[in-house]
Amino acid sequence: MSEWKKYIEYIRENARVNGAYLASDRYLPYKKVWLRDHAMTSYLLMKMGYDIKKEINWLCELLGREHEKVKEVLKIPRNTKEFYDDRRHPAARYTPSFERINEDWSERQYDGVALSVLLLLEYFKTSGTRPPGFVEDYLKYLFYVHGTPCASLWEMHNDHIHAYTIGLIAFTMKKAIPFYPEYRDKYQYVLEFFISRFLVDNALKAMMNVRRYGTCASSLLLLDRFDILPEDRSLKDHIFNTVSRKLSPDGIGLYRYVIDETGEKDTYFGGNLWYITTYWRANYLISKKKLAGIEDVLNWYNEFPLGEQIYDTKFIISMEKYNEWRTKSMKENNGVPGPAKPLTWSMIERAYLEYKLKNI
């Protein structure tokens, strides 16, 4: 079996019942379906040529159940207390049997909805059929909410607007145009919003509110996978180099983010390097056919199955926070401390990275 295929085999066994991907099938706090993770996993499997009919059926059932909720949000004035009530929006997490899981983490993760809509658009384009009728209302929802703060891909900083989220929404609307030609103008509107708010002096403000901005590894997804940036290679290289310089202490692995103006750093489980961010960085290098050092990435703290973060005291930001999170996770995970292992989206990114490397 090819190295990357063993990750796929493990991932697909996770969703064998009805196509719903658990974020982790062993780590109890993550034994649930993140809308974002399910869509991203299915999206990459489709790109690698796998049949994802079961995954699509699960997602269509879920979005169909949440359809009325989305339509109701469209009637609520933006930037009101009612609008920012997370319970009115699609949730971030569900059980495989479609029950909402509402937690302290923010539920308004627009990227989960955008990824789901993007997946359906791409899937039904490939099959030569139209997406389900509810997809258009989800597109209306994304256009309606795109300029409002929400949680980041990391479920943090929900008082910010995030470049990755807006870029992904724009990319999704671009992909909607063949089915819904009227979205050409809406795509241009969101794209101009993205460019005017986030691209400043040939740099990218990856997280922004009225008081501060930050650098986030999620920006790397806008360089290749969800690329709506101007056709300026120097801009992409600058963004890549900025993320690498600010977030990579060893030239391979990446932290998740830093708030530039305040110096705030990610201290989840003490703050350490992440597999998924590291693979995103390598993915961009492969897209540019810069293969030097890629083998180092594949051998970097290699294990199977992959977890969430690597643990190395050389890179930890706060041992105090590390101990706090370990204690908390033991209570939630039958005495076995986190961070999560395995983690589905770490493994799908690893598989996709190797797949691309072998097929360039």
ZINOR-V865362 format. One line per field, one symbol per residue. ss: DSSP state (H for helix, E for strand, L for the rest). phi: phi as a letter, one per 30 degrees, with the letter a starting at -180 (. if undefined). psi: psi as a letter, one per 40 degrees, with the letter a starting at -180 (. if undefined). Layout:
ss = ???
phi = ???
psi = ???
This chain:
ss = LLHHHHHHHHHHHHLLLLLLLLLLLLLHHHLLEEHHHHHHHHHHHHHLLLLLHHHHHHHHHHHHHLHHHHHHHLLLLLLLLLLLLHHHLLLLEELLLLLELLLLLLLLLHHHHHHHHHHHHHHHHHHLLLLLLLHHHHHHHHHHHLLLLLLLLLLLLLLLEEHHHHHHHHHHHHHHLLLLLLHHHHHHHHHHHHHHHHEELLEELLEELLLLEEEEHHHHHHLLLLLLLLLLHHHHHHHHHHHHHHHLLLLLLELLEEELLLLLELLHHHLLLEHHHHHHHHHHHHHLLLLLLHHHHHHLLLLLLLELELLLLLLLLLHHHHHHHHHHHHHHLLLLLLLLELLHHHHHHHHHHHHHHHLL
phi = .eedddddeddddecddbjcdddacbdedcdacdeddddddddddddcjddceddddddddddddcedddddedccedhceddddeddceddbbdeciddccbddecdcedddddddeeddddddddibddeededddddddddcdccdaddecibhdcccceeddddddddddddeedbeddddddddddddeddcccbhibcddbabdcabacbddeddddbdbdbdedbdddddddeddddddccdbibdbddabdddcidbdcdhiiadcdddddddddddddciccdjdddddcdhdabddcccdcbddcdcbdddedddddddddcbhicddddadbeddddddddddedddbd
psi = hiddddddddddddfddeehhidhedhddegihhdddddddddddddeeihfdddddddddddddedddddddeehhifidddehdeeiiidiiidfehihhadihdggdddddddddddddddddefiiiideddddddddddedeiiiiidefifeeihhddddddddddddeedddgdeedddddddddddddddhhffihhdhhaediiihhdedddeecdfheiiggddddddddddddddeheeecihidihhddeehihfhfehaiidddddddddddddefgehedddddehfhihiiaciihhedeidhdddddddddddddeffehiaihhihdeddddddddddddee.
